[in-house]
Amino acid sequence: MLTGDQYRESLRDGRASYLDGERIEDAAAHALVGKSVDWVAKTYDRHYSAEAGASNPMYVLPKTKEELQEQMEFLLASDLTAASTAGSMALRNVAPQLGQANPAYRQRLESFLDNCRENDLRVAIAEGDLGTLRVVDRRDDGVVISGGKQHVVGAAVVHELFVVPSRAMGPDEADMAIACAIPVNTPGLKLVSTTTAPRAEDDRHFPFSREHSIPDSIVMFEDVFVPNDRIFLDGEVEHSGALGETLGIWERARSTAFQADQAEILLGLARTIAEMNGVAEAAHIRDKLATMAVYARLCRAGWEAAIAHAHTTETGMVVPDDSFIYAVRAYGVTNYSEMAGWVHDIGGGPILTAPTVADYENEGTHMYVEKYMSTGSNVRGEDRMRIFHLIRDLTADKYSGWAKINNQLIGGGMYAQKLAALETYDIAAAKAKARETAQIRDNA
């Protein structure tokens, strides 16, 4: 296993990584990307063990519902690259199918996943097409690929990119049916990243995003060579959709668990600031809080139902029920903006105008910040100021915009999520209940 410092050193590998028009020479030392590196490093240090054969929990495939719940709790407490890496491990589910296309694919995939576990490597998923990634040349020892991928979360702070087709390919798209693993420092690979890490010199008034931001990258492949032992699919279009679908299971699961936590945090923030503002018992405030409580409870219930109805795959891994995942995601995403808006309505203007921590600590302004942020003997001005900071950072600033859109797009966007909820529902059972209630007999 790697320590956090060993992970930081491993990123000094000559990768062509860019942000704000400049090449990042050292990700760990970079003012913005370094915040993400620190977040990942904390996951390394939190679970480090010097025992022989020890590995991070993200490499464990859950075999029971209890282990699945533990895995999700681990991922919620970890950086986002833990989720993409755990999703890669889930590809063991599709390895037998790839083996039907070519026995070498299964062997190569399992060998790659074993190597990630043994060397404690982080993986980002490169799926969304940008200029359509394709094979442009085939050699005896591998292939050459060109094109691009977008929305590759964490690419700038991981070791490996797992490249998969963005969708099931047709018979005439064999050159795009390519799945492979590529080290981020491979020649010809370039990353252009953005980040929600706060740019303020003193970022203490960004209590969440200062520690929980991750780069989102466009990845360009300029005649990148991929050796055979890192190719897991090449032209077999009938299997091209399986990889992305399998990877999506973990992405959707973590986002659903996060949505349940997020709904509860919104309710907690709304109630806390209502009490601090002295309006918690007002009828219109209680009505908003009641609706937010329903929202939070249903988001949590949907996630718990997905766990309760989890099933075991042919490889023995337990995965949450997609029907509940899609339904609760469609509900949660559709109603999120209204819930956040009510937090803003209850909190008021200081969500945007509350003084900074530095203002609070300044000798010339401290007493005034404390005095005017306080709303009574039981409400310290500093505490109310910090609640305003958290509300703004989570719901009304750069990080919140990225998080909302990123969460909304998981699973193909809101329309796709609702449609998937319909397609994964047991419609036959629902129709049977309707016919039974109408006393319609089935034809013999």
N, C-alpha and C positions, 0 to 999 in steps of 0.2 A: 504494500500500500504506500501511497505518497503522502507526505505531510503537505501542509499548505505552502510552505516555502519551497519544497521540491516541485510542487505544481507551478508556482510562479516561475521558477527557473526553466521548467520544461517549455514555457511559452516563448522563450528567447531562442527561436529556431529559424529565424530569417524569413518568416512568412510575409507576404505582400499584403499588408493590412492597412487600410486608410480610413481616416476620419477628418472631416472638415478640411479636405484638400491636402492633408499632410499624411505622410507615411508614419505609422506607429512603429517606432524602433523597439520599444520595450513596453508591452501591454501592461505589465505589472506596475510600471512607474508612470504610466500615462495618467494625466489629471482626471480624465473622465472614465476611460476604459478600466483604469486601475481600480475604480470602485466596484466594478463587476468582478474583476479578478479577486478582490478581497472577499466578495460574497461567496464565490466558488471555493476559495481557500478555506473559508470557515467550515464548509461542508466536509472538506478533506480532513481538517483538524478535529472536527467533532467526532468523527468515526474512525480515526486512525488507530491502528493496532499493529504492534510489532510482531505479533504471533505469526508463525509460519502458516501459510494458507489462508490467512484472514482476507476478507474482501468487504468492500462497501455494501450496505444494504440495497443499493440501487441495482446491483447485479443479481439479486435473488429473485427468482420467479415464484410468485405466491402459489401455494398448493392447496390452501384452504381459504375460506371467506375471512377468517381471522387474520391470516397472513396478508390477504389483499387489503384489509382495512389498515393494518400496520404499515404496509407499503405506501398507501396513500397519505397517511399521517406523516411518514418520513419525507415524502416528496413535498408536502405542503410546508414543512419546516426547513427545506433545503433550497438551494439555488435552482434556477430553471434548467440548467444543463443536466441536473440530476434526472429530471423528467424525460428529457430527450434521450439520455443515455439508457434509462430504464426502458423506454419505448423500443430502443434498438435491441435490447436483450429479449424483448417479446417476439422478435423476428424468429426465434427458435420455433415458434408455432408454424411459420410458413416454410421452414427449411425442408420438411418432407415433401411439400408440394414442388418446391424448386428442384428437389432431387429427382422428381419424375421427369422434369424437362432435361436435366443433365445431372448425373450423380455427383459430378465435381462441384456443382453449385452448392449443394448441401454441405459438403465437406469444407469448402472455402468459407462459407458463411459461419458455420459453427466454429471454425478455427479463428476467424476474425473476432467473433464475440468472446471466445476464450481469451484471446490476446488482450482485449480491452479490460476484461475482469482481472487478469493476472498482472497487468501493468497499470491498472487504475486510471484508464484513459477516459476522457469525456468525449461525447459524440453529439454533433448537431445534425439535424435532418434537413437535407436539401431536396425539397419536393416541388415547390411552386415554380412553374416555368417562367423564364424571362428570355425571350429570343429562342426558345425551344432547344434544350440541350439534346445533342444527338451524336452518334458515332460518325466520325468523318474519315476514319482510316482504321483498317484492321491489319495487325501484324501477327506473326507466329507467337510472339511473346506477350501480346496484349492488344489494346485498342487505344485510339486517340479520340478524345471527345472535345467538342466546342459548343458554346452556347452560354446560358446563364440560368441562375436560380434566384428567386427573390424571397423575402421574408424568412431568411435563414436565421432563426433566433439563436444567439450564442456563438455564431461561427467564429467571431474574433477571439473567443476565450476558451475554445476547446482544442482537442488534438486531431480529431477525425471528422470528416464530413461523410455522412451516409447518403448517397445519391440514389433516389428512386424516381420512377416515372410519376408524373403528376396525376395520371389517370390511366384507365385501361386503354391501351393502344389498339388501333385497328390493323388489319392485315397489311396495309400499305405504309405502316408507321414503324416498321421493325427497327430502323436506326434509332428511334427514340425510346425503344423498350430496353433501356440500359439501367442496371442497378449495380452499384459498386461502392467501395469505400476508398476515400482519398485523404491522405494526411494534409492538414491545412497548409503546410509549407511546401507543397508540391510545386515545382516550376510550372508557370503558366496559369496558376490559380491566383486570382486577385479578389480581395474583399473590400467593399465600400460600405461602411457602417454608419448608423445613427445610434444615438443613445438618449435615454431620458434622465441620465445622471445629471443632477443639478449643476449649473455652471457658476453658481454664486461662490464667491471667495470664501464666505462663511456659510456653509450649507446646513447649519443646525435647524433652520426653520423649514427644512424639507425632511421631516423625521423618518419617512418611509423610503422615498426614492433615493436618498443619499446612501442607503445600504442595500437596496433591492432593485436596482436597475440592471438591465442586461442589453448588450448591443443587438441590434437587428440589422442584418446585412443583405446586400445584393452581392452575389458571388458570380464572378465571370470566369469561364473556363476557356482559355486560349490555347488550343491544341495541347491539351493536358493528356499525358500518357498514363494509362492505367494498366498495370501488369495483370496477367491472367489470374493470379492467385487472389486478386481483390475484385474480381468480376463475379457477380452472383446471378446475373441475368443478362442475356445479350441477344435480343431479337425474338425471343419466344413471347409473342404478344399475348397469347392466351393466359399467361401468368403475370402480366404487367400490372394488373390492378391489385394483386394480393398483397404486395409489400406496403404500399401506401395505406391500404385499409387496415393492415395489422398494426402499423405504426400509429395510426389514428386512434386506436383503442386506448392507448395510454394517455395520449394528448387530450382526448375527450374526457377520460376519467379524471385526470388531475384537474382540468378546468371546471368540471362539475363539482368536485370536492371543494375547490377554491371558491366557486360561486356560492356554495352554502356558507362557507366562512365569511365571505364578503358581505352577504346579506345580513348576517348577524352583527358584523362590525358596523354596517350602516345603521341598523336599529340601535345599537349601543351608542353610537355617536349622536344620533338624533335625540335619544332620551337624555343623554348626559348634557348636551348643550341646551336642551329645553329646560332642564333643571337649573343649569348655571345662569340661563337668561331669565329665570323666574316665571316661565310660561308653561310648565309641564302639565298643569291642570286645566289649561284653557281648552274648551270643547273642540275647537278646530284643530288644535295640536294633538289632542288625544285621538281624534279621528285619523289623522295622518299616522300616528304611531301604531294604532291598531291595524291599519292596512299594511304597514311595514312589518308588523309582527306576523301577519298572515303570509306575506311574501317570504320572510325568513324561514318560517316553519315549513312552507311548501318546498322551498329550495332544499332544505335539510332532509325533508321526508323523501323527496325524489332521489337524492343521493343514497340515502339509507336503503331505499327500495332496490336501487341498482345493485347494491352490495348483497341484499337479502336474496335477490333472484340471480346472483352470479352463477355462471356455469363453468364446467371444466372442459378444456379443449382436449384434442387427441393427444397432445404432448404432456398433459397433466397440469397445465397452468390454469388458474382460476381467473376469469375475467368478468367484469361487471356487466349487467344486462343492458344492451344497447337501447332497447325500447324505452326504458326509464331514463337513460342518459340523454337521449335526444329530446324526450318530452320536457324534462326539467330544464335542459339548456334552452330550448325554445321559449319556455315560460320565463326563465330567469333573465335572459338577454333582452327579450321584448319589454320587460317591465323595469329593467335596471335604471334607465334614465329618469323615469318618474320617481323612483325611490331616492335616487341621488338628488333630484330636484327638491324633494321635500326636506332633505337634510339642509339644503341651502336655504330654503324658505324659513325653516325653524332657526337656523344659525344666524342668518342676516349678513349684513355688509362686512363685519369684522372677519369673515372667512377670507376676504381678500385684503383687508387693510390692517389686520392685527400686527403689532410691532414684532420685530425679530428678536431672537434670543440675545443678540448683541445689544439691542436697544434696552432690553430688560437689565442687562448687566452693567450698562454704562452709568457711571455715578451721576451724571447730569440728568438722566431720564428715568432711572430705575424707579424712583418713588412715584412718578406720574404713570408709568406703565402699570405698576402694581395697583395704584389707586383706581385708574379708570378701566382696567381690565376686570377688576373685582366687582362683583355684584352683591356683596354682603359678607358678613363675618364668616360664613361657611364656604365661601368661594374665593380661593386665592387667585389673584390676578395672573400669576404665572401659570397656574393650572388651566385657566380658561384660555389664555393665550396659546398654550400648547395644544389644546383640543382644536382650536381654530386652525392652527398650522396643519394638524393631521387631516382635518376635513378638506382643506384646500389641496394638500398634496395628493390625497387619495381620490378626490372627486372633481377638482376644478383647476388642475394645472397640467403641465406637459406629460408627466407620468400617467395621470388618470386618462388622458386622451388616448395614449398608446395602449394602455391596458384595456380600455373599453373596446377599441377597434380590434385589437388582437384577440380578445375573448369572443367578440362577436363573429369573427371570421373562422374560428375553429369549427371544423366539421362542414365547411363549405358555405358558411353564412346563414342568416336567419331563415331564408326561404328553404335552403337545403335541410336545415335542422328540423323544421316543421314537416317537410315532406318525408324525411327519414323517420320521424315519429309515427307517421301514418304507415309507412312501408314496413316498419318493424313491429307494428301492433298486431295482435292476434285478431284480425278482422273476421276470420271464419267463426271464432267463438262468439264475437259480438253479433254477427248475423244470426247465428244459431239461437242466441237468446231472444233476438227480435222475433224470429219465426215462432219460437216456442211461446212467447208472450201473446203473439197474434193467433196462436193455435193453428198454425199452418203445418200440415204434415209433409214430411219429405217424401218425394216420390220413391216408390219401392225400386 
